[in-house]
Amino acid sequence: MPLNRIHNGDDSPDAPNPQTIVDRLRLRATEAPHQEAYRFLSETGDPAETLTYFELDERAKTIARAL
């Protein structure tokens, strides 16, 4: 497997194999939109905000459109 490919653990020919981090994010946003992607902590270490894969994908698309 080329080093620039991301392995998703499924070697079947029909398995999606994202080529870029953008592809990986879109796949995760489709497969697990409500799964937590990031948890931001306050200065005290307490959870302050979370971001799901769907929300992360939407924010990325908003930034991309602005560029």
N, C-alpha and C positions, 0 to 999 in steps of 0.2 A: 504494500500500500504506500503511495507517495506520502511524504512527510507533511505536505500541505493539506492533506485531507483529514477531516475530523472523524474519528471512529465512534460510532454510536452503540457498539456492542452487538449489533445484529448483522450477521454476514450473509443473510439471504439476498438473492438478486433483486427482490422487490423492495428491500428496505431503503428508506430515504437515507441519503448520505450527503449532508450539507457540505458545501465546498468552502463557505466563508462563515465568519461569525454572524453576519446578517442572516444568512440562510439558517444557521443554528437557532438564532433567536426567533425567527418566524416559525420554525418547526415547533419549538417549545411553546410559543404563544398559541399555536394551533392545538397541540397535543395536551397541554396542561396550562390553560390560560389563567387559572386561579391559583396556581402554585406560586409560592413566594420565591421571587428571584433575588431580592435584596432586602436586608433589614438594616435600617440606619439606626444608630444608637445615639443617645444624648451624651453629653459630657460626663454624666455619672455612670454611663454604661447601660442605662435602661433603654428598652426599645422605644424609639421615637416615631418611626414611620416604616412601613413596609411597601414594597413594590412588587406586583405580580408580573409574570411574564407577559401577560396581555398589556398591562400598563406600561411596561418597559418598551414593548414593541410600538405602542401608540406614541410614546414620547420620542422614540427614535425616528419614526415616520414623520412626526411634526418637525423635528430638527432637519431632517433630510429635505422636506418640502421648502423650508426656509432658506436652504443653501441654494 
